């Protein structure tokens, strides 16, 4: 009997600067906190990653925060310990997140030894004035230098972008110029949101900054047009890839597969439970218990619906749904038909996909499919 594969996520909770819009679990590092983090992640991996689980790992994703913000030597320690723990596993993909300002030549010998390497660089915008508006440390010159370094290691290089910034023009023209020089494989593009208890959220609430929620979806479609003309597939609402360039680790999430999570705020799903690590470094180091949420079949089915409709290319295949969760309810079938008749969903045979008009209001369309 074959054993289901697993993804492994490691959260590195550090950035050189906390951006005004960021609600992720991250802090500015110091030598002391970096040392405590490396010791803590080593202990957690030793305690929780059994040899049986390690053999099932097929993808590894080191994210943050900004993993390279801890510096080359601590990062090398982290990678060395991970590869030691995963000895014997068949890893099909290593993904490392980084920011332009911290990807330096000192990281090259560390990263060069990782097989099937993907690098995801947090560009966010491609114009210095817009980066300043976001409070980013990166610049276009730093990004291009980081991309030169990245492509010296692997062809599997992508960038993250932020869309929907009030008062900023579309990033699509700048991206078209960047693609003339760099054959990026993957683009992730997420809309700016004013999260509560962040400086941006407070500025929006006080009227000092326009609400990003009032910005329309046009920038996403402009970006999609640029990428489509360059043979990118729009495979998930916020993700584009050249042929063969999808992020396999994230596809595991979106396909409802189990995965392991290590580090502060890391989440994992395994054997019908979702476990969430303490969010702060202090609580995580203090062995505060993880939050545990049982995942009933109905919860898993709802999440499968949501995630597969976000997969623009693949969509929701009802036969696949049936194999995992049984026959779809009459309520679900009626809701799919209603959204199809409204023009928000398109379908071919057993496969239902968000239409262009449905992408704009994806959350509302998906919510309409739930029984309650």
DRENDOGU-972049 format. One record per residue (C-alpha): residue in three letters; chain; x, y, z. Coordinates in steps of 0.05 Angstrom, whole numbers. Example, Ala and Ser with C-alpha at 12.3 -4.5 7.8 and 13.67 -1.06 7.14 Angstrom:
{"ALA" "A" {246 -90 156}}
{"SER" "A" {273 -21 143}}
This chain:
{"UNK" "A" {0 0 0}}
{"UNK" "A" {29 67 -21}}
{"UNK" "A" {38 121 32}}
{"UNK" "A" {11 190 18}}
{"UNK" "A" {66 242 5}}
{"UNK" "A" {76 302 51}}
{"UNK" "A" {100 373 43}}
{"UNK" "A" {144 404 96}}
{"UNK" "A" {141 479 112}}
{"UNK" "A" {191 515 157}}
{"UNK" "A" {174 586 180}}
{"UNK" "A" {232 634 191}}
{"UNK" "A" {200 692 231}}
{"UNK" "A" {249 747 214}}
{"UNK" "A" {253 807 168}}
{"UNK" "A" {303 865 168}}
{"UNK" "A" {244 912 171}}
{"UNK" "A" {171 902 188}}
{"UNK" "A" {130 930 130}}
{"UNK" "A" {69 973 147}}
{"UNK" "A" {20 925 114}}
{"UNK" "A" {49 860 142}}
{"UNK" "A" {8 817 190}}
{"UNK" "A" {53 756 185}}
{"UNK" "A" {90 728 245}}
{"UNK" "A" {157 763 238}}
{"UNK" "A" {205 808 276}}
{"UNK" "A" {271 843 265}}
{"UNK" "A" {327 793 282}}
{"UNK" "A" {384 799 330}}
{"UNK" "A" {443 751 341}}
{"UNK" "A" {409 726 404}}
{"UNK" "A" {340 713 374}}
{"UNK" "A" {371 681 312}}
{"UNK" "A" {411 633 356}}
{"UNK" "A" {350 616 397}}
{"UNK" "A" {309 604 334}}
{"UNK" "A" {361 556 304}}
{"UNK" "A" {364 518 370}}
{"UNK" "A" {288 517 374}}
{"UNK" "A" {276 493 303}}
{"UNK" "A" {328 438 312}}
{"UNK" "A" {293 415 375}}
{"UNK" "A" {224 417 342}}
{"UNK" "A" {247 378 281}}
{"UNK" "A" {281 326 325}}
{"UNK" "A" {219 319 369}}
{"UNK" "A" {165 317 316}}
{"UNK" "A" {195 294 250}}
{"UNK" "A" {198 218 257}}
{"UNK" "A" {236 176 207}}
{"UNK" "A" {170 149 180}}
{"UNK" "A" {143 220 167}}
{"UNK" "A" {210 243 139}}
{"UNK" "A" {209 188 86}}
{"UNK" "A" {142 214 61}}
{"UNK" "A" {167 285 49}}
{"UNK" "A" {168 304 -25}}
{"UNK" "A" {171 380 -22}}
{"UNK" "A" {205 429 25}}
{"UNK" "A" {187 503 31}}
{"UNK" "A" {228 550 74}}
{"UNK" "A" {187 614 81}}
{"UNK" "A" {175 673 125}}
{"UNK" "A" {185 728 140}}
{"UNK" "A" {249 728 100}}
{"UNK" "A" {291 666 111}}
{"UNK" "A" {356 698 86}}
{"UNK" "A" {349 754 137}}
{"UNK" "A" {382 709 189}}
{"UNK" "A" {448 711 151}}
{"UNK" "A" {488 659 114}}
{"UNK" "A" {517 620 173}}
{"UNK" "A" {452 609 211}}
{"UNK" "A" {416 594 146}}
{"UNK" "A" {470 542 129}}
{"UNK" "A" {458 510 198}}
{"UNK" "A" {383 507 184}}
{"UNK" "A" {392 476 115}}
{"UNK" "A" {444 427 141}}
{"UNK" "A" {399 403 197}}
{"UNK" "A" {340 397 150}}
{"UNK" "A" {378 356 98}}
{"UNK" "A" {404 311 154}}
{"UNK" "A" {332 300 179}}
{"UNK" "A" {308 285 108}}
{"UNK" "A" {363 237 89}}
{"UNK" "A" {329 181 50}}
{"UNK" "A" {270 223 28}}
{"UNK" "A" {257 235 -46}}
{"UNK" "A" {252 310 -50}}
{"UNK" "A" {221 334 -115}}
{"UNK" "A" {226 408 -99}}
{"UNK" "A" {260 455 -50}}
{"UNK" "A" {231 525 -48}}
{"UNK" "A" {267 582 -12}}
{"UNK" "A" {236 651 -2}}
{"UNK" "A" {282 711 0}}
{"UNK" "A" {282 786 -8}}
{"UNK" "A" {328 823 -56}}
{"UNK" "A" {367 860 -3}}
{"UNK" "A" {388 796 34}}
{"UNK" "A" {404 748 -23}}
{"UNK" "A" {480 757 -26}}
{"UNK" "A" {536 716 -58}}
{"UNK" "A" {551 683 9}}
{"UNK" "A" {486 643 2}}
{"UNK" "A" {506 612 -64}}
{"UNK" "A" {547 554 -38}}
{"UNK" "A" {492 537 12}}
{"UNK" "A" {436 538 -40}}
{"UNK" "A" {476 505 -95}}
{"UNK" "A" {474 438 -59}}
{"UNK" "A" {398 436 -56}}
{"UNK" "A" {368 393 -111}}
{"UNK" "A" {308 416 -152}}
{"UNK" "A" {315 486 -124}}
{"UNK" "A" {262 541 -132}}
{"UNK" "A" {275 612 -110}}
{"UNK" "A" {218 659 -95}}
{"UNK" "A" {239 732 -88}}
{"UNK" "A" {196 783 -54}}
{"UNK" "A" {199 840 -104}}
{"UNK" "A" {129 866 -88}}
{"UNK" "A" {134 925 -137}}
{"UNK" "A" {181 942 -194}}
{"UNK" "A" {189 1017 -184}}
{"UNK" "A" {230 1050 -129}}
{"UNK" "A" {178 1104 -112}}
{"UNK" "A" {124 1051 -104}}
{"UNK" "A" {170 1009 -60}}
{"UNK" "A" {181 1070 -16}}
{"UNK" "A" {105 1079 -12}}
{"UNK" "A" {100 1008 14}}
{"UNK" "A" {158 1018 63}}
{"UNK" "A" {201 966 29}}
{"UNK" "A" {277 962 35}}
{"UNK" "A" {285 934 -35}}
{"UNK" "A" {301 974 -98}}
{"UNK" "A" {298 956 -171}}
{"UNK" "A" {374 953 -174}}
{"UNK" "A" {376 905 -114}}
{"UNK" "A" {323 862 -147}}
{"UNK" "A" {361 856 -212}}
{"UNK" "A" {425 839 -174}}
{"UNK" "A" {387 786 -135}}
{"UNK" "A" {357 757 -199}}
{"UNK" "A" {426 752 -230}}
{"UNK" "A" {449 713 -169}}
{"UNK" "A" {387 669 -169}}
{"UNK" "A" {393 651 -243}}
{"UNK" "A" {465 631 -231}}
{"UNK" "A" {438 576 -187}}
{"UNK" "A" {373 553 -220}}
{"UNK" "A" {325 568 -276}}
{"UNK" "A" {267 560 -227}}
{"UNK" "A" {262 632 -205}}
{"UNK" "A" {199 672 -189}}
{"UNK" "A" {178 736 -157}}
{"UNK" "A" {121 759 -112}}
{"UNK" "A" {82 823 -128}}
{"UNK" "A" {31 865 -91}}
{"UNK" "A" {-27 892 -131}}
{"UNK" "A" {-81 944 -116}}
{"UNK" "A" {-40 999 -84}}
{"UNK" "A" {-81 1063 -83}}
{"UNK" "A" {-50 1117 -126}}
{"UNK" "A" {-1 1070 -161}}
{"UNK" "A" {-4 1052 -235}}
{"UNK" "A" {-8 980 -258}}
{"UNK" "A" {54 938 -248}}
{"UNK" "A" {42 903 -315}}
{"UNK" "A" {85 950 -358}}
{"UNK" "A" {143 945 -310}}
{"UNK" "A" {136 869 -308}}
{"UNK" "A" {136 865 -384}}
{"UNK" "A" {203 902 -384}}
{"UNK" "A" {231 856 -330}}
{"UNK" "A" {212 794 -370}}
{"UNK" "A" {252 820 -429}}
{"UNK" "A" {315 809 -387}}
{"UNK" "A" {297 753 -339}}
{"UNK" "A" {261 689 -359}}
{"UNK" "A" {222 684 -295}}
{"UNK" "A" {185 618 -286}}
{"UNK" "A" {133 639 -234}}
{"UNK" "A" {95 701 -212}}
{"UNK" "A" {53 707 -150}}
{"UNK" "A" {9 769 -145}}
{"UNK" "A" {-33 787 -84}}
{"UNK" "A" {-77 847 -71}}
{"UNK" "A" {-57 895 -16}}
{"UNK" "A" {-102 890 45}}
{"UNK" "A" {-107 934 106}}
{"UNK" "A" {-100 882 161}}
{"UNK" "A" {-124 902 231}}
{"UNK" "A" {-70 921 281}}
{"UNK" "A" {-19 938 227}}
{"UNK" "A" {5 1009 214}}
{"UNK" "A" {-29 1007 146}}
{"UNK" "A" {-94 983 177}}
{"UNK" "A" {-92 1039 228}}
{"UNK" "A" {-76 1091 174}}
{"UNK" "A" {-135 1068 133}}
{"UNK" "A" {-181 1068 193}}
{"UNK" "A" {-160 1140 210}}
{"UNK" "A" {-168 1164 138}}
{"UNK" "A" {-94 1177 129}}
{"UNK" "A" {-87 1126 73}}
{"UNK" "A" {-138 1106 20}}
{"UNK" "A" {-171 1038 31}}
{"UNK" "A" {-141 986 -16}}
{"UNK" "A" {-208 951 -14}}
{"UNK" "A" {-235 1007 -58}}
{"UNK" "A" {-185 990 -114}}
{"UNK" "A" {-216 949 -170}}
{"UNK" "A" {-190 883 -199}}
{"UNK" "A" {-165 913 -265}}
{"UNK" "A" {-91 907 -247}}
{"UNK" "A" {-98 831 -240}}
{"UNK" "A" {-128 825 -310}}
{"UNK" "A" {-75 871 -339}}
{"UNK" "A" {-21 829 -307}}
{"UNK" "A" {-54 765 -332}}
{"UNK" "A" {-56 792 -403}}
{"UNK" "A" {19 808 -402}}
{"UNK" "A" {35 739 -375}}
{"UNK" "A" {-12 702 -421}}
{"UNK" "A" {23 734 -481}}
{"UNK" "A" {88 705 -454}}
{"UNK" "A" {61 634 -446}}
{"UNK" "A" {47 637 -372}}
{"UNK" "A" {-11 595 -346}}
{"UNK" "A" {-58 629 -297}}
{"UNK" "A" {-64 567 -254}}
{"UNK" "A" {-89 596 -189}}
{"UNK" "A" {-124 662 -176}}
{"UNK" "A" {-60 694 -151}}
{"UNK" "A" {-8 651 -186}}
{"UNK" "A" {21 645 -256}}
{"UNK" "A" {73 597 -283}}
{"UNK" "A" {107 576 -347}}
{"UNK" "A" {97 504 -369}}
{"UNK" "A" {122 457 -314}}
{"UNK" "A" {134 516 -267}}
{"UNK" "A" {77 509 -218}}
{"UNK" "A" {98 508 -145}}
{"UNK" "A" {90 434 -127}}
{"UNK" "A" {91 449 -53}}
{"UNK" "A" {33 498 -57}}
{"UNK" "A" {-4 452 -104}}
{"UNK" "A" {-3 401 -48}}
{"UNK" "A" {-39 452 -3}}
{"UNK" "A" {-90 468 -57}}
{"UNK" "A" {-103 395 -72}}
{"UNK" "A" {-120 382 1}}
{"UNK" "A" {-58 339 16}}
{"UNK" "A" {-28 335 86}}
{"UNK" "A" {34 375 103}}
{"UNK" "A" {79 388 163}}
{"UNK" "A" {94 456 193}}
{"UNK" "A" {153 477 237}}
{"UNK" "A" {172 543 268}}
{"UNK" "A" {130 599 300}}
{"UNK" "A" {60 606 270}}
{"UNK" "A" {70 546 224}}
{"UNK" "A" {8 506 208}}
{"UNK" "A" {3 433 190}}
{"UNK" "A" {-53 384 172}}
{"UNK" "A" {-43 311 187}}
{"UNK" "A" {-89 252 200}}
{"UNK" "A" {-153 294 203}}
{"UNK" "A" {-126 349 248}}
{"UNK" "A" {-100 420 236}}
{"UNK" "A" {-46 442 284}}
{"UNK" "A" {-21 513 291}}
{"UNK" "A" {43 531 327}}
{"UNK" "A" {45 591 375}}
{"UNK" "A" {53 654 334}}
{"UNK" "A" {108 690 373}}
{"UNK" "A" {179 668 380}}
{"UNK" "A" {175 672 456}}
{"UNK" "A" {113 628 460}}
{"UNK" "A" {141 578 410}}
{"UNK" "A" {207 573 447}}
{"UNK" "A" {169 567 512}}
{"UNK" "A" {134 504 488}}
{"UNK" "A" {64 535 491}}
{"UNK" "A" {19 480 463}}
{"UNK" "A" {-3 480 391}}
{"UNK" "A" {-75 496 375}}
{"UNK" "A" {-110 433 349}}
{"UNK" "A" {-172 434 305}}
{"UNK" "A" {-206 369 285}}
{"UNK" "A" {-220 368 210}}
{"UNK" "A" {-286 334 199}}
{"UNK" "A" {-303 307 130}}
{"UNK" "A" {-350 365 120}}
{"UNK" "A" {-295 416 136}}
{"UNK" "A" {-247 381 89}}
{"UNK" "A" {-299 379 34}}
{"UNK" "A" {-313 454 41}}
{"UNK" "A" {-239 470 38}}
{"UNK" "A" {-230 425 -22}}
{"UNK" "A" {-286 463 -58}}
{"UNK" "A" {-256 531 -41}}
{"UNK" "A" {-185 513 -61}}
{"UNK" "A" {-202 477 -125}}
{"UNK" "A" {-246 534 -151}}
{"UNK" "A" {-186 580 -138}}
{"UNK" "A" {-147 535 -186}}
{"UNK" "A" {-165 572 -249}}
{"UNK" "A" {-139 521 -298}}
{"UNK" "A" {-157 456 -263}}
{"UNK" "A" {-222 477 -231}}
{"UNK" "A" {-267 433 -189}}
{"UNK" "A" {-275 363 -218}}
{"UNK" "A" {-337 331 -188}}
{"UNK" "A" {-312 261 -202}}
{"UNK" "A" {-249 275 -161}}
{"UNK" "A" {-292 307 -107}}
{"UNK" "A" {-337 244 -106}}
{"UNK" "A" {-277 197 -98}}
{"UNK" "A" {-256 235 -36}}
{"UNK" "A" {-321 257 -3}}
{"UNK" "A" {-377 217 -35}}
{"UNK" "A" {-432 241 -80}}
{"UNK" "A" {-440 317 -81}}
{"UNK" "A" {-504 340 -47}}
{"UNK" "A" {-563 364 -87}}
{"UNK" "A" {-554 431 -53}}
{"UNK" "A" {-483 436 -79}}
{"UNK" "A" {-503 416 -149}}
{"UNK" "A" {-559 467 -150}}
{"UNK" "A" {-512 522 -125}}
{"UNK" "A" {-462 505 -180}}
{"UNK" "A" {-516 509 -232}}
{"UNK" "A" {-542 575 -205}}
{"UNK" "A" {-472 606 -206}}
{"UNK" "A" {-464 579 -277}}
{"UNK" "A" {-529 610 -299}}
{"UNK" "A" {-507 676 -269}}
{"UNK" "A" {-443 673 -310}}
{"UNK" "A" {-395 669 -251}}
{"UNK" "A" {-377 596 -263}}
{"UNK" "A" {-363 559 -328}}
{"UNK" "A" {-365 484 -335}}
{"UNK" "A" {-346 430 -384}}
{"UNK" "A" {-370 360 -367}}
{"UNK" "A" {-354 347 -294}}
{"UNK" "A" {-305 406 -286}}
{"UNK" "A" {-328 474 -259}}
{"UNK" "A" {-283 535 -264}}
{"UNK" "A" {-290 608 -243}}
{"UNK" "A" {-307 653 -302}}
{"UNK" "A" {-273 720 -309}}
{"UNK" "A" {-332 754 -276}}
{"UNK" "A" {-329 702 -220}}
{"UNK" "A" {-256 715 -206}}
{"UNK" "A" {-273 787 -186}}
{"UNK" "A" {-320 762 -132}}
{"UNK" "A" {-289 694 -120}}
{"UNK" "A" {-301 693 -44}}
{"UNK" "A" {-375 709 -53}}
{"UNK" "A" {-383 656 -108}}
{"UNK" "A" {-348 603 -67}}
{"UNK" "A" {-388 620 -4}}
{"UNK" "A" {-453 610 -42}}
{"UNK" "A" {-435 536 -52}}
{"UNK" "A" {-435 518 21}}
{"UNK" "A" {-496 485 51}}
{"UNK" "A" {-502 533 110}}
